[in-house]
Amino acid sequence: MKKLEIKTPSCESIIYCGDGALDKILPEVLTGRQLFTVTDSRVYKLYKSFIDEKLAPFGQVHVITAGERSKNYTCLMGILKAMLAAGVKRGGTVVALGGGVVGDIAGLAASLYMRGVHLVQIPTTLLSQVDSSVGGKTAIDLCGVKNIVGTFYQPETVIVDPVFLKTLPAREIRCGLGEIIKYGALNKDIYIKLIENQNSLKTIGFLKDITYDCIAHKADVVARDERESGIRKTLNLGHTTGHAFELYYRRKSHGEFVLIGMYYELYIAVKKGICPPEYAKSLKELIIKVIEVPAYEDAAEACRGAAYDKKNVKAQEISVIVPASAGEPEELRLPAAEYAALVGECARNMRLEKGE
Ligand SMILES: NC(=O)c1ccc[n+]([C@@H]2O[C@H](COP(=O)([O-])OP(=O)(O)OC[C@H]3O[C@@H](n4cnc5c(N)ncnc54)[C@H](O)[C@@H]3O)[C@@H](O)[C@H]2O)c1
């Protein structure tokens, strides 16, 4: 088990990562605390005996419906009302046991209730282990806009234990790999590891190892820029187009759309002369090992919605993070119309390559 610390002006977050983290750290964290555990219906079913034995004796367990749709106002209010009814006090601790959805909404509830109670993240999906449980972003969606309501609220403790990966379906492994490949485009050492292990990306051994590297990269970035005014924006690589597709097409999950978004954004980066074609090709090859990238007929139309993404503060200018070379991401700002046209062009070229 390894340990990492994030020190920001507002708080300190300790991350424990690796085999045995749960067994070792959970008793230390729980001792003498009033807990309020938030989990989702699927995780509850899979890990009921663990929850009943290790968490339920210390406070209420609140179960939300599994899936992205739970990241809404009604569900948030449900958590807050249940916390009030359970008599959670200011010294109480919210435990977010689940994937990114549970982590985001339970984190938001923890930051709002009594103006903030303690928060412990126990991520159970690959995506939440490598990314969303670390860094203190919390959110719900509103009126179809993703993550538009939220706070920056660092968890006191994050316990990342690979034991949870054993029950993850292949699709969720794919989603996590989406964020991992994103880190590969941001960090040269992670990129090299990915290239060296490209035929064993989905093995638990590789995932355990790379999880720590991704968290370490994120921890370093968050410590330098907690509020995303500078370098933290780089963590959004793949997300501008990914979010636009996610809103428009919906059928796939967040991590899958990040991978697809990254593929399209690499096309833009090469077209604009920022990313060398060979480097882009190696990243695209990693992406297509994990997911089949659709050549969407109406890709340009889908991306017109990107102007409403909260990261594009100047509505008619789109911000895309692109890799300029290994470990060197850059922010590219381009007019919304040009961005949508390039996305459409990428899809058209893909259809031509497939002979459609
Ligand atoms: N806060 C951040 O910095 C940040 C970063 C990236 C993504 N996110 C958010 O994370 C969310 C996506 O997270 P996710 O991919 O973890 O989705 P998720 O939380 O919906 O989990 C995916 C599915 O896996 C199930 N599951 C969870 N753990 C399991 C396990 N161990 N075994 C079997 N099934 C399990 C869940 O019940 C769910 O059905 C999105 O809402 C995204 O916006 C947040």
The ligand as a Gaussian input file, in Angstrom:
#p B3LYP/6-31G(d) Opt

LIG

0 1
 N      -15.202000      14.575000      -9.550000
 C      -14.367000      14.357000     -10.526000
 O      -13.233000      14.868000     -10.548000
 C      -14.777000      13.463000     -11.660000
 C      -13.824000      13.035000     -12.590000
 C      -14.232000      12.127000     -13.584000
 C      -15.557000      11.699000     -13.633000
 N      -16.456000      12.159000     -12.710000
 C      -17.840000      11.693000     -12.735000
 O      -17.841000      10.298000     -12.454000
 C      -19.029000       9.732000     -12.997000
 C      -18.697000       8.412000     -13.655000
 O      -18.170000       7.541000     -12.684000
 P      -18.194000       5.962000     -12.873000
 O      -17.732000       5.611000     -14.235000
 O      -17.519000       5.383000     -11.706000
 O      -19.758000       5.664000     -12.897000
 P      -20.789000       5.082000     -11.820000
 O      -20.548000       5.655000     -10.491000
 O      -22.127000       5.255000     -12.412000
 O      -20.421000       3.530000     -11.791000
 C      -20.625000       2.764000     -12.938000
 C      -21.416000       1.488000     -12.622000
 O      -20.566000       0.587000     -11.932000
 C      -21.226000       0.090000     -10.764000
 N      -20.197000      -0.295000      -9.810000
 C      -19.518000       0.514000      -8.971000
 N      -18.575000      -0.182000      -8.329000
 C      -18.659000      -1.454000      -8.743000
 C      -17.928000      -2.638000      -8.467000
 N      -16.875000      -2.643000      -7.640000
 N      -18.284000      -3.787000      -9.088000
 C      -19.314000      -3.786000      -9.992000
 N      -20.023000      -2.705000     -10.318000
 C      -19.694000      -1.539000      -9.686000
 C      -22.146000       1.195000     -10.359000
 O      -23.209000       0.712000      -9.582000
 C      -22.619000       1.715000     -11.720000
 O      -23.687000       0.944000     -12.168000
 C      -19.594000      10.762000     -13.964000
 O      -20.749000      11.308000     -13.396000
 C      -18.509000      11.822000     -14.071000
 O      -19.026000      13.094000     -14.291000
 C      -16.087000      13.015000     -11.737000

